[in-house]
């Protein structure tokens, strides 16, 4: 009868580098994620390592780091699988955000800044992010504030599509962290009036317009797209304003 080993597994801690002992442990019927992980470090072939990580992840599907490790190796061996690559990037972004503890007040932010999400999605790099942050601070001191994501787009360091995806992911992660909606779009999503795909498409159009020197409110874009009607938009706006006014009461 198979049985699941606890984590960390005492047996694996003693025999972590013994290939034969680890295999015997599994052959005896132990469903041991730690044993498969240890084997993944001992086998030579990439496909063997992937198989070990897949088996370990199946035993402990709640281990996010294990899932990310499996996806990373899978994407290396199957670079044509765009869905797996996207899942890998999103999983890494979630891991980054889960390290952040939401503040006491639920109306405050419950996610990492957009720069962190863009970096986790490989939509920018550390050097470009650092330069953009310095420029953003310089512009702020000159009385010309600008959002970091839009600055990265203007400088050609992040694609509009990547920023729209990151902003949508930020909203979804805030909701998953239990944060009170902060923007009009988050209210519309929370109330079921739009879905993340509609939000991402509207954000992409808004970002492109802003990059060309134009500005249109996101609500107006959603209205023009037919994603919402004027009544729904007005109700969401009123709820947004009400919550903003009573946040500290």
BALOBA-1460 file (C-alpha; in Angstrom, 3 decimals):
// residues 249
<rec num="1" residu="x" x="0.000" y="0.000" z="0.000"/>
<rec num="2" residu="x" x="1.459" y="3.337" z="-1.005"/>
<rec num="3" residu="x" x="1.826" y="6.062" z="1.582"/>
<rec num="4" residu="x" x="2.729" y="9.722" z="1.293"/>
<rec num="5" residu="x" x="5.898" y="10.753" z="3.082"/>
<rec num="6" residu="x" x="5.926" y="13.886" z="5.230"/>
<rec num="7" residu="x" x="7.904" y="16.881" z="4.067"/>
<rec num="8" residu="x" x="10.702" y="17.128" z="4.816"/>
<rec num="9" residu="x" x="11.129" y="13.370" z="4.609"/>
<rec num="10" residu="x" x="13.534" y="12.056" z="7.311"/>
<rec num="11" residu="x" x="14.684" y="9.205" z="5.065"/>
<rec num="12" residu="x" x="15.576" y="11.536" z="2.203"/>
<rec num="13" residu="x" x="17.397" y="13.880" z="4.568"/>
<rec num="14" residu="x" x="19.702" y="10.954" z="5.472"/>
<rec num="15" residu="x" x="20.130" y="9.567" z="1.952"/>
<rec num="16" residu="x" x="19.789" y="12.649" z="-0.237"/>
<rec num="17" residu="x" x="22.841" y="11.795" z="-2.373"/>
<rec num="18" residu="x" x="22.367" y="8.014" z="-2.558"/>
<rec num="19" residu="x" x="20.689" y="7.180" z="-5.845"/>
<rec num="20" residu="x" x="20.109" y="3.518" z="-4.982"/>
<rec num="21" residu="x" x="18.616" y="4.221" z="-1.558"/>
<rec num="22" residu="x" x="16.271" y="6.830" z="-3.007"/>
<rec num="23" residu="x" x="15.083" y="4.443" z="-5.731"/>
<rec num="24" residu="x" x="14.542" y="1.664" z="-3.204"/>
<rec num="25" residu="x" x="12.573" y="4.055" z="-1.016"/>
<rec num="26" residu="x" x="10.218" y="4.790" z="-3.892"/>
<rec num="27" residu="x" x="10.078" y="1.131" z="-4.998"/>
<rec num="28" residu="x" x="8.853" y="0.206" z="-1.507"/>
<rec num="29" residu="x" x="5.685" y="2.169" z="-2.220"/>
<rec num="30" residu="x" x="6.496" y="5.514" z="-0.634"/>
<rec num="31" residu="x" x="4.887" y="8.471" z="-2.422"/>
<rec num="32" residu="x" x="7.703" y="10.825" z="-1.587"/>
<rec num="33" residu="x" x="8.015" y="14.224" z="-3.256"/>
<rec num="34" residu="x" x="11.356" y="14.853" z="-1.557"/>
<rec num="35" residu="x" x="12.796" y="11.624" z="-2.976"/>
<rec num="36" residu="x" x="11.820" y="12.597" z="-6.518"/>
<rec num="37" residu="x" x="13.286" y="16.072" z="-6.002"/>
<rec num="38" residu="x" x="16.536" y="14.565" z="-4.740"/>
<rec num="39" residu="x" x="16.627" y="12.238" z="-7.746"/>
<rec num="40" residu="x" x="16.122" y="15.223" z="-10.044"/>
<rec num="41" residu="x" x="19.444" y="16.579" z="-8.779"/>
<rec num="42" residu="x" x="21.221" y="13.250" z="-9.301"/>
<rec num="43" residu="x" x="20.080" y="12.133" z="-12.767"/>
<rec num="44" residu="x" x="22.024" y="13.306" z="-15.789"/>
<rec num="45" residu="x" x="19.528" y="13.578" z="-18.629"/>
<rec num="46" residu="x" x="17.245" y="16.649" z="-18.800"/>
<rec num="47" residu="x" x="14.216" y="14.487" z="-19.679"/>
<rec num="48" residu="x" x="14.881" y="12.343" z="-16.581"/>
<rec num="49" residu="x" x="15.061" y="15.462" z="-14.413"/>
<rec num="50" residu="x" x="11.781" y="16.670" z="-15.872"/>
<rec num="51" residu="x" x="10.132" y="13.318" z="-15.174"/>
<rec num="52" residu="x" x="11.289" y="13.408" z="-11.549"/>
<rec num="53" residu="x" x="9.979" y="16.940" z="-11.029"/>
<rec num="54" residu="x" x="6.665" y="16.058" z="-12.660"/>
<rec num="55" residu="x" x="6.206" y="13.094" z="-10.309"/>
<rec num="56" residu="x" x="7.133" y="15.207" z="-7.290"/>
<rec num="57" residu="x" x="4.718" y="17.945" z="-8.314"/>
<rec num="58" residu="x" x="1.909" y="15.402" z="-8.714"/>
<rec num="59" residu="x" x="2.467" y="14.237" z="-5.130"/>
<rec num="60" residu="x" x="2.513" y="17.772" z="-3.705"/>
<rec num="61" residu="x" x="0.543" y="19.987" z="-6.129"/>
<rec num="62" residu="x" x="0.348" y="22.815" z="-3.564"/>
<rec num="63" residu="x" x="4.121" y="23.366" z="-3.613"/>
<rec num="64" residu="x" x="4.405" y="26.446" z="-5.813"/>
<rec num="65" residu="x" x="8.204" y="26.396" z="-5.989"/>
<rec num="66" residu="x" x="8.107" y="22.779" z="-7.123"/>
<rec num="67" residu="x" x="5.581" y="23.588" z="-9.824"/>
<rec num="68" residu="x" x="7.735" y="26.480" z="-11.036"/>
<rec num="69" residu="x" x="10.817" y="24.248" z="-11.166"/>
<rec num="70" residu="x" x="8.897" y="21.675" z="-13.201"/>
<rec num="71" residu="x" x="7.564" y="24.300" z="-15.618"/>
<rec num="72" residu="x" x="11.018" y="25.833" z="-16.021"/>
<rec num="73" residu="x" x="12.507" y="22.507" z="-17.093"/>
<rec num="74" residu="x" x="9.492" y="21.714" z="-19.260"/>
<rec num="75" residu="x" x="9.762" y="25.011" z="-21.155"/>
<rec num="76" residu="x" x="13.457" y="24.393" z="-21.815"/>
<rec num="77" residu="x" x="12.640" y="21.027" z="-23.401"/>
<rec num="78" residu="x" x="9.449" y="22.247" z="-25.097"/>
<rec num="79" residu="x" x="10.071" y="25.876" z="-26.119"/>
<rec num="80" residu="x" x="7.192" y="25.720" z="-28.606"/>
<rec num="81" residu="x" x="4.604" y="25.312" z="-25.822"/>
<rec num="82" residu="x" x="3.434" y="28.922" z="-25.377"/>
<rec num="83" residu="x" x="0.767" y="28.009" z="-22.802"/>
<rec num="84" residu="x" x="3.319" y="26.348" z="-20.530"/>
<rec num="85" residu="x" x="5.657" y="29.333" z="-20.898"/>
<rec num="86" residu="x" x="2.830" y="31.693" z="-19.950"/>
<rec num="87" residu="x" x="1.899" y="29.537" z="-16.929"/>
<rec num="88" residu="x" x="5.555" y="29.548" z="-15.854"/>
<rec num="89" residu="x" x="5.780" y="33.346" z="-16.047"/>
<rec num="90" residu="x" x="2.512" y="33.843" z="-14.176"/>
<rec num="91" residu="x" x="3.511" y="31.346" z="-11.486"/>
<rec num="92" residu="x" x="6.768" y="33.199" z="-10.911"/>
<rec num="93" residu="x" x="4.884" y="36.485" z="-10.703"/>
<rec num="94" residu="x" x="2.497" y="35.020" z="-8.122"/>
<rec num="95" residu="x" x="5.456" y="33.792" z="-6.088"/>
<rec num="96" residu="x" x="6.954" y="37.286" z="-6.060"/>
<rec num="97" residu="x" x="3.678" y="38.797" z="-4.931"/>
<rec num="98" residu="x" x="3.015" y="36.220" z="-2.223"/>
<rec num="99" residu="x" x="6.175" y="37.341" z="-0.443"/>
<rec num="100" residu="x" x="4.433" y="40.627" z="0.197"/>
<rec num="101" residu="x" x="2.196" y="40.812" z="3.269"/>
<rec num="102" residu="x" x="-0.846" y="43.005" z="2.713"/>
<rec num="103" residu="x" x="-1.102" y="46.046" z="4.945"/>
<rec num="104" residu="x" x="-3.541" y="46.208" z="7.834"/>
<rec num="105" residu="x" x="-6.116" y="48.277" z="5.987"/>
<rec num="106" residu="x" x="-7.765" y="46.310" z="3.173"/>
<rec num="107" residu="x" x="-8.407" y="49.446" z="1.110"/>
<rec num="108" residu="x" x="-4.667" y="49.832" z="0.697"/>
<rec num="109" residu="x" x="-2.619" y="48.037" z="-1.926"/>
<rec num="110" residu="x" x="-2.201" y="44.264" z="-1.676"/>
<rec num="111" residu="x" x="0.232" y="43.618" z="-4.495"/>
<rec num="112" residu="x" x="3.743" y="44.438" z="-5.546"/>
<rec num="113" residu="x" x="4.462" y="47.534" z="-7.668"/>
<rec num="114" residu="x" x="4.036" y="47.210" z="-11.418"/>
<rec num="115" residu="x" x="7.808" y="47.217" z="-11.924"/>
<rec num="116" residu="x" x="8.138" y="44.012" z="-9.911"/>
<rec num="117" residu="x" x="5.405" y="42.331" z="-11.939"/>
<rec num="118" residu="x" x="6.934" y="43.420" z="-15.245"/>
<rec num="119" residu="x" x="10.289" y="42.044" z="-14.115"/>
<rec num="120" residu="x" x="8.698" y="38.746" z="-13.066"/>
<rec num="121" residu="x" x="7.056" y="38.504" z="-16.485"/>
<rec num="122" residu="x" x="10.423" y="39.189" z="-18.163"/>
<rec num="123" residu="x" x="8.862" y="42.285" z="-19.751"/>
<rec num="124" residu="x" x="11.804" y="44.424" z="-18.641"/>
<rec num="125" residu="x" x="15.218" y="43.923" z="-17.051"/>
<rec num="126" residu="x" x="16.882" y="45.216" z="-13.911"/>
<rec num="127" residu="x" x="19.047" y="47.774" z="-15.720"/>
<rec num="128" residu="x" x="16.164" y="49.363" z="-17.656"/>
<rec num="129" residu="x" x="13.976" y="49.323" z="-14.568"/>
<rec num="130" residu="x" x="16.611" y="51.096" z="-12.497"/>
<rec num="131" residu="x" x="17.104" y="53.795" z="-15.145"/>
<rec num="132" residu="x" x="13.342" y="54.304" z="-15.450"/>
<rec num="133" residu="x" x="12.923" y="54.611" z="-11.690"/>
<rec num="134" residu="x" x="15.654" y="57.257" z="-11.566"/>
<rec num="135" residu="x" x="14.016" y="59.181" z="-14.423"/>
<rec num="136" residu="x" x="10.610" y="58.875" z="-12.794"/>
<rec num="137" residu="x" x="11.976" y="60.378" z="-9.567"/>
<rec num="138" residu="x" x="13.684" y="63.198" z="-11.493"/>
<rec num="139" residu="x" x="10.465" y="64.028" z="-13.328"/>
<rec num="140" residu="x" x="8.515" y="63.928" z="-10.071"/>
<rec num="141" residu="x" x="10.867" y="66.515" z="-8.569"/>
<rec num="142" residu="x" x="10.287" y="68.700" z="-11.639"/>
<rec num="143" residu="x" x="6.558" y="68.514" z="-11.109"/>
<rec num="144" residu="x" x="6.022" y="66.144" z="-14.056"/>
<rec num="145" residu="x" x="4.840" y="62.882" z="-12.469"/>
<rec num="146" residu="x" x="4.487" y="59.857" z="-14.729"/>
<rec num="147" residu="x" x="3.507" y="56.263" z="-14.095"/>
<rec num="148" residu="x" x="6.442" y="53.862" z="-14.239"/>
<rec num="149" residu="x" x="4.819" y="51.499" z="-16.719"/>
<rec num="150" residu="x" x="4.008" y="54.273" z="-19.155"/>
<rec num="151" residu="x" x="7.532" y="55.648" z="-18.846"/>
<rec num="152" residu="x" x="8.944" y="52.234" z="-19.765"/>
<rec num="153" residu="x" x="6.654" y="52.109" z="-22.794"/>
<rec num="154" residu="x" x="7.608" y="55.628" z="-23.888"/>
<rec num="155" residu="x" x="11.300" y="54.746" z="-23.664"/>
<rec num="156" residu="x" x="10.762" y="51.566" z="-25.650"/>
<rec num="157" residu="x" x="11.804" y="49.347" z="-22.728"/>
<rec num="158" residu="x" x="8.465" y="47.568" z="-22.346"/>
<rec num="159" residu="x" x="5.905" y="46.650" z="-24.983"/>
<rec num="160" residu="x" x="2.373" y="48.067" z="-24.591"/>
<rec num="161" residu="x" x="1.018" y="44.509" z="-24.661"/>
<rec num="162" residu="x" x="3.276" y="43.523" z="-21.755"/>
<rec num="163" residu="x" x="2.210" y="46.513" z="-19.662"/>
<rec num="164" residu="x" x="-1.483" y="45.801" z="-20.305"/>
<rec num="165" residu="x" x="-0.952" y="42.188" z="-19.253"/>
<rec num="166" residu="x" x="0.968" y="43.224" z="-16.133"/>
<rec num="167" residu="x" x="-1.678" y="45.742" z="-15.073"/>
<rec num="168" residu="x" x="-4.402" y="43.134" z="-15.545"/>
<rec num="169" residu="x" x="-2.407" y="40.608" z="-13.541"/>
<rec num="170" residu="x" x="-1.874" y="43.187" z="-10.799"/>
<rec num="171" residu="x" x="-5.640" y="43.686" z="-10.514"/>
<rec num="172" residu="x" x="-6.260" y="39.938" z="-10.418"/>
<rec num="173" residu="x" x="-3.612" y="39.413" z="-7.761"/>
<rec num="174" residu="x" x="-5.041" y="42.239" z="-5.645"/>
<rec num="175" residu="x" x="-8.436" y="40.534" z="-5.787"/>
<rec num="176" residu="x" x="-6.863" y="37.180" z="-4.884"/>
<rec num="177" residu="x" x="-5.164" y="38.830" z="-1.890"/>
<rec num="178" residu="x" x="-8.539" y="40.081" z="-0.643"/>
<rec num="179" residu="x" x="-7.920" y="43.749" z="-1.364"/>
<rec num="180" residu="x" x="-10.842" y="46.115" z="-1.706"/>
<rec num="181" residu="x" x="-11.179" y="47.315" z="-5.327"/>
<rec num="182" residu="x" x="-8.995" y="50.366" z="-5.885"/>
<rec num="183" residu="x" x="-9.753" y="51.440" z="-9.436"/>
<rec num="184" residu="x" x="-12.922" y="51.712" z="-11.494"/>
<rec num="185" residu="x" x="-11.885" y="48.705" z="-13.571"/>
<rec num="186" residu="x" x="-11.447" y="46.590" z="-10.425"/>
<rec num="187" residu="x" x="-14.978" y="47.493" z="-9.342"/>
<rec num="188" residu="x" x="-16.312" y="46.476" z="-12.746"/>
<rec num="189" residu="x" x="-14.494" y="43.127" z="-12.552"/>
<rec num="190" residu="x" x="-15.541" y="42.513" z="-8.934"/>
<rec num="191" residu="x" x="-19.178" y="43.133" z="-9.880"/>
<rec num="192" residu="x" x="-18.927" y="40.807" z="-12.883"/>
<rec num="193" residu="x" x="-19.507" y="43.478" z="-15.538"/>
<rec num="194" residu="x" x="-16.217" y="42.863" z="-17.391"/>
<rec num="195" residu="x" x="-13.691" y="40.039" z="-17.478"/>
<rec num="196" residu="x" x="-9.872" y="40.227" z="-17.383"/>
<rec num="197" residu="x" x="-9.624" y="39.843" z="-21.170"/>
<rec num="198" residu="x" x="-11.878" y="42.851" z="-21.738"/>
<rec num="199" residu="x" x="-9.838" y="44.830" z="-19.230"/>
<rec num="200" residu="x" x="-6.549" y="43.892" z="-20.883"/>
<rec num="201" residu="x" x="-7.787" y="44.918" z="-24.341"/>
<rec num="202" residu="x" x="-9.057" y="48.258" z="-23.037"/>
<rec num="203" residu="x" x="-5.810" y="48.883" z="-21.147"/>
<rec num="204" residu="x" x="-3.792" y="48.125" z="-24.259"/>
<rec num="205" residu="x" x="-5.751" y="50.705" z="-26.251"/>
<rec num="206" residu="x" x="-5.371" y="53.280" z="-23.476"/>
<rec num="207" residu="x" x="-1.608" y="52.673" z="-23.262"/>
<rec num="208" residu="x" x="-1.189" y="53.048" z="-27.015"/>
<rec num="209" residu="x" x="-3.227" y="56.245" z="-27.007"/>
<rec num="210" residu="x" x="-1.157" y="57.674" z="-24.165"/>
<rec num="211" residu="x" x="2.071" y="56.774" z="-25.967"/>
<rec num="212" residu="x" x="0.851" y="58.839" z="-28.936"/>
<rec num="213" residu="x" x="0.136" y="61.836" z="-26.722"/>
<rec num="214" residu="x" x="-3.602" y="61.258" z="-26.314"/>
<rec num="215" residu="x" x="-5.567" y="60.330" z="-23.222"/>
<rec num="216" residu="x" x="-8.932" y="58.641" z="-22.879"/>
<rec num="217" residu="x" x="-10.352" y="57.383" z="-19.560"/>
<rec num="218" residu="x" x="-10.526" y="53.612" z="-19.298"/>
<rec num="219" residu="x" x="-14.246" y="53.771" z="-18.590"/>
<rec num="220" residu="x" x="-14.824" y="55.661" z="-21.841"/>
<rec num="221" residu="x" x="-12.869" y="53.017" z="-23.772"/>
<rec num="222" residu="x" x="-14.898" y="50.199" z="-22.201"/>
<rec num="223" residu="x" x="-18.085" y="52.095" z="-23.019"/>
<rec num="224" residu="x" x="-16.975" y="52.624" z="-26.620"/>
<rec num="225" residu="x" x="-16.109" y="48.916" z="-26.927"/>
<rec num="226" residu="x" x="-19.596" y="47.986" z="-25.725"/>
<rec num="227" residu="x" x="-18.152" y="46.110" z="-22.723"/>
<rec num="228" residu="x" x="-20.399" y="48.089" z="-20.344"/>
<rec num="229" residu="x" x="-23.286" y="50.506" z="-20.658"/>
<rec num="230" residu="x" x="-23.485" y="54.001" z="-19.196"/>
<rec num="231" residu="x" x="-25.698" y="52.932" z="-16.265"/>
<rec num="232" residu="x" x="-23.310" y="50.201" z="-15.140"/>
<rec num="233" residu="x" x="-20.346" y="52.540" z="-15.509"/>
<rec num="234" residu="x" x="-22.025" y="55.247" z="-13.445"/>
<rec num="235" residu="x" x="-22.975" y="52.842" z="-10.655"/>
<rec num="236" residu="x" x="-19.439" y="51.456" z="-10.461"/>
<rec num="237" residu="x" x="-18.038" y="54.988" z="-10.400"/>
<rec num="238" residu="x" x="-20.396" y="55.998" z="-7.573"/>
<rec num="239" residu="x" x="-19.406" y="52.922" z="-5.551"/>
<rec num="240" residu="x" x="-15.747" y="53.710" z="-6.179"/>
<rec num="241" residu="x" x="-16.173" y="57.290" z="-4.942"/>
<rec num="242" residu="x" x="-18.210" y="56.197" z="-1.917"/>
<rec num="243" residu="x" x="-15.588" y="53.674" z="-0.810"/>
<rec num="244" residu="x" x="-12.781" y="56.187" z="-1.372"/>
<rec num="245" residu="x" x="-14.551" y="58.755" z="0.822"/>
<rec num="246" residu="x" x="-15.315" y="56.293" z="3.628"/>
<rec num="247" residu="x" x="-12.051" y="54.334" z="3.571"/>
<rec num="248" residu="x" x="-10.736" y="55.902" z="6.775"/>
<rec num="249" residu="x" x="-14.038" y="56.257" z="8.631"/>
